């Protein structure tokens, strides 16, 4: 399955890009998404993505499809999902 991770704020600045497309096995979790992003964009490791690679670092939040903020890295991801990584203090 394929999903897209969109980066905002500091994550975007560090990565030097807006998004990254990932191909993962069916049933992949958000933790696996974070690990894959960390491998593809190592500048995010330890700063945006926790050092263990399976969660976001403190100060960052994850939103799925622009609808739900999700804190549990064990949540499954579906093909076509858009995973947004934002600073937890971003808002308006």
C-alpha positions as CSV (number, residue, x, y, z in Angstrom):
1,X,0.0,0.0,0.0
2,X,1.0,3.6,-0.6
3,X,0.5,6.6,1.7
4,X,1.8,10.1,1.7
5,X,3.3,11.9,4.7
6,X,3.0,15.7,4.6
7,X,5.4,17.8,6.6
8,X,4.7,21.2,8.0
9,X,6.8,23.8,9.8
10,X,10.2,22.8,11.2
11,X,9.8,19.3,9.8
12,X,9.4,20.7,6.3
13,X,12.4,23.0,6.8
14,X,14.6,20.2,8.0
15,X,13.6,17.8,5.3
16,X,13.7,20.4,2.5
17,X,10.5,19.0,1.1
18,X,6.7,19.1,1.6
19,X,5.9,15.4,1.5
20,X,7.2,11.9,1.1
21,X,5.4,9.0,-0.5
22,X,5.9,5.6,1.2
23,X,5.2,2.1,0.1
24,X,4.5,-0.1,3.1
25,X,3.0,-3.6,3.7
26,X,-0.7,-3.8,4.2
27,X,-1.7,-3.3,7.8
28,X,1.3,-1.0,8.5
29,X,1.0,1.1,11.6
30,X,1.8,4.8,12.2
31,X,4.9,3.6,14.0
32,X,6.1,1.9,10.8
33,X,5.3,5.1,8.9
34,X,7.4,7.1,11.3
35,X,10.3,4.6,11.0
36,X,10.1,4.7,7.2
37,X,10.1,8.5,7.2
38,X,13.1,8.5,9.5
39,X,15.0,6.2,7.1
40,X,14.2,8.2,4.0
41,X,14.7,11.6,5.7
42,X,17.4,11.0,8.4
43,X,17.5,14.8,9.2
44,X,14.2,14.2,11.0
45,X,15.5,11.4,13.2
46,X,15.9,12.5,16.8
47,X,14.3,15.9,16.1
48,X,10.9,15.3,14.7
49,X,10.8,11.6,14.9
50,X,11.8,10.1,18.3
51,X,15.3,8.5,18.5
52,X,13.7,5.0,18.5
53,X,12.1,5.8,15.2
54,X,8.6,4.4,16.1
55,X,7.0,7.6,17.4
56,X,7.0,11.4,17.0
57,X,9.3,13.4,19.2
58,X,7.8,15.6,21.9
59,X,6.3,18.7,20.4
60,X,4.9,17.1,17.3
61,X,1.5,15.7,16.4
62,X,0.1,13.4,13.7
63,X,-3.1,13.9,11.8
64,X,-4.7,11.4,9.5
65,X,-6.4,12.7,6.4
66,X,-6.9,16.1,7.9
67,X,-9.6,14.7,10.1
68,X,-8.3,13.1,13.2
69,X,-5.3,13.7,15.4
70,X,-3.8,10.4,16.5
71,X,-1.4,9.7,19.4
72,X,-1.3,6.0,19.2
73,X,1.5,4.8,17.0
74,X,-0.1,1.3,16.8
75,X,-3.0,2.7,14.7
76,X,-3.2,1.0,11.3
77,X,-2.7,3.1,8.1
78,X,-4.7,2.5,4.9
79,X,-3.6,2.8,1.4
80,X,-4.2,6.4,0.1
81,X,-4.0,7.9,3.6
82,X,-2.3,11.3,4.0
83,X,-0.4,11.5,7.3
84,X,0.3,15.1,8.4
85,X,3.2,15.8,10.8
86,X,2.8,19.2,12.5
87,X,4.2,21.0,15.4
88,X,2.0,20.3,18.4
89,X,1.8,24.1,19.1
90,X,0.8,25.0,15.5
91,X,-2.7,26.4,15.2
92,X,-4.6,29.5,14.7
